[in-house]
């Protein structure tokens, strides 16, 4: 079987070009879209994720505000940073890097972030609108999976689609979006996770499998139906003899899976670039709404 690699960069490049054109249009009105990021982590991977966001912003003409806090500082420092960025009239979008350190409550961040600037849907209001089918923003990872499915003509209407992962940040928003009566969507969606009894018996039913649980190589070829399309959202670090001292792998054992899948996203190089590009799109959308008086 010839397995198609669903590469993210060609899709991301198209999104970035769309964003760049919208930024130029805003610039003609003396508006510069601005993203404020908040990082409270010493993890090099978290720091790298934030730096990639800033680099991506610079490439398309979006300004970035960078707030970094030591993970040992009081939680109130992070809450205050979110409140200040939310209140700043020159900041269009606020992104808080997760996971957060112990003692910092995501619920408190949800309460403090301005829903009109909440480009990754942390706020309760935005989560509610997402579930109701009237989203203010579609979370970047969810939007990225949708764009990949559309770009590679992966039909999900009426198919059995399994999401492995139940987090409120990725798994549940993905499932909700792919259930909706719009394309790509109208799938029959099952949500499971790393503690699902006999996980393989569930994943083998999938015509399309999306993994987002953060467990390296949890899924292998024995858990897949021949001809399945696999979208691996996770980017897990594993110690390795490389210059960086680690390698990045997904939830799916890529080498075994591609022997039975009809199409599969590589990790890295699949969902990641598209997620970054769709975040930029949300930042510009927030700026457009501010400029036009929308919310």
HELIX and SHEET records of a PDB file:
HELIX    1   1 UNK A    9  UNK A   27  1                                  19    
HELIX    2   2 UNK A   44  UNK A   60  1                                  17    
HELIX    3   3 UNK A   75  UNK A   87  1                                  13    
HELIX    4   4 UNK A  106  UNK A  112  1                                   7    
HELIX    5   5 UNK A  115  UNK A  117  5                                   3    
HELIX    6   6 UNK A  124  UNK A  132  1                                   9    
HELIX    7   7 UNK A  140  UNK A  151  1                                  12    
HELIX    8   8 UNK A  171  UNK A  179  1                                   9    
HELIX    9   9 UNK A  199  UNK A  203  1                                   5    
HELIX   10  10 UNK A  221  UNK A  223  5                                   3    
HELIX   11  11 UNK A  254  UNK A  257  1                                   4    
HELIX   12  12 UNK A  271  UNK A  292  1                                  22    
SHEET    1   A 6 UNK A   4  UNK A   5  0                                        
SHEET    2   A 6 UNK A 263  UNK A 264  1                                        
SHEET    3   A 6 UNK A 229  UNK A 232  1                                        
SHEET    4   A 6 UNK A 208  UNK A 211  1                                        
SHEET    5   A 6 UNK A 160  UNK A 164  1                                        
SHEET    6   A 6 UNK A 188  UNK A 192  1                                        
SHEET    1   B 3 UNK A  63  UNK A  68  0                                        
SHEET    2   B 3 UNK A  34  UNK A  39  1                                        
SHEET    3   B 3 UNK A  93  UNK A  96  1                                        
SHEET    1   C 2 UNK A 236  UNK A 239  0                                        
SHEET    2   C 2 UNK A 246  UNK A 249 -1                                        
END                                                                             
